[in-house]
Amino acid sequence: MHLDLLAIAAHPDDVELTCGGTLLKMAQRGYKTGILDLTAGEMGTRGTAQTRAKEAAKSAKLLSLNGAARSESPIPTFSPADSTSCVSPPSSASSVPKPSSFLTGKRATRPLPRLDSRVRGMFSGWAEQLPLEGEPYRPFKILYSISYADVRPTFVVDISAQYQRRRKAILAFSSQFRPPKSEKKSKVHLAIDRLEAEMNQLVRHYGQMIGVDYGEPFLQKELMKVDDVVKMEVRSI
């Protein structure tokens, strides 16, 4: 399967919470999109891996996804970035795209003999097991979706038209965001109880920053190229 855009995250629902609206917007523009969850959410406090897989399938339909690619599709990537990603090497799931993109530029029949133990350690072991079949390829662009209001993004995508469907995709994970009242009463307060509301506040915040109702923020490590400064959007005054 060829995808134009792949979002990578640690857990099911992470993508929906951070860049689901953007994925939907790109799908509506005719691009083939997908999500790669690095875990099944099996260590989460709520829900089982089986339950979350069903929820993810329901969410995928709402976001008009084409699927999830794991090793051979030529794709640019999104990955959630935490607050330290702006000033230091990205951690957690956000550390996956760059080294994996490097390795997918190598053929499976060509090992990396000059990749010494220090560099291999940067890949934390998982990258050496990555199946590198097919033609070598590296994505053109790696972007990081932002989960915090105190991180200044490089740009913001207007998702005002996609917001309501994005919210339905998030709430498709009912085990996480709509648990039975009996379950909520039997447990101590969890950060996840406010997570959906907080992420909605975040997209409202960044939407207002660019003069629209809702926006999803992204971080780009390289400089952006602008050809026509007269037609740049968002007023300064």
URUR-V703111 format. One record per backbone hydrogen bond with DSSP energy under -0.5 kcal/mol. NH is the residue of the N-H (numbers start at 1). CO is the residue of the C=O. Records with the same first field share a line. If there is no record, write none. Layout:
# URUR-V703111
NH = CO + CO
This chain:
# URUR-V703111
3 = 1
4 = 32
5 = 32
6 = 76
7 = 34
8 = 78
9 = 36
14 = 11
17 = 13
18 = 14
19 = 15
20 = 15 + 16
23 = 19
24 = 20
25 = 21
26 = 22
27 = 23
28 = 24
29 = 25
30 = 27
31 = 26
33 = 31
34 = 5
35 = 67
36 = 7
37 = 35
38 = 9 + 36
39 = 10
44 = 41
52 = 48
53 = 49
54 = 50
55 = 51
56 = 52
57 = 53
58 = 54
59 = 55
60 = 56
61 = 57
62 = 58
63 = 59
64 = 61
65 = 60
66 = 33
67 = 33
75 = 73
76 = 4
77 = 141
78 = 6
79 = 143
80 = 8
81 = 145
85 = 82
87 = 84
88 = 84
94 = 91
95 = 92
96 = 93
97 = 93
99 = 95
100 = 96
101 = 97
102 = 98
103 = 99
104 = 100
105 = 102
106 = 103
108 = 132
110 = 107
111 = 109
113 = 111
115 = 112
116 = 114
120 = 116
121 = 117
122 = 118 + 119
123 = 119 + 120
124 = 121
125 = 120
126 = 123 + 124
127 = 123
128 = 125
129 = 125 + 126
130 = 127
132 = 130
133 = 131
137 = 104
143 = 77
144 = 219
145 = 79
146 = 217
147 = 81
151 = 148
152 = 150
153 = 151
154 = 218
155 = 218
157 = 216
159 = 157 + 214
160 = 214
162 = 159
163 = 159
166 = 162
167 = 163
168 = 164
169 = 165
170 = 166
171 = 167
172 = 168
173 = 170
174 = 172
176 = 173
177 = 173
178 = 174
183 = 180
184 = 180
185 = 181
186 = 182
187 = 184
193 = 190
194 = 191
195 = 191
196 = 192
198 = 194
199 = 195
200 = 196
201 = 197
202 = 198
203 = 199
204 = 200
205 = 201
206 = 202
207 = 203
208 = 204
209 = 205
210 = 206 + 207
211 = 208
212 = 207
215 = 203
216 = 157
217 = 215
218 = 155
219 = 144
229 = 227
231 = 228
232 = 229
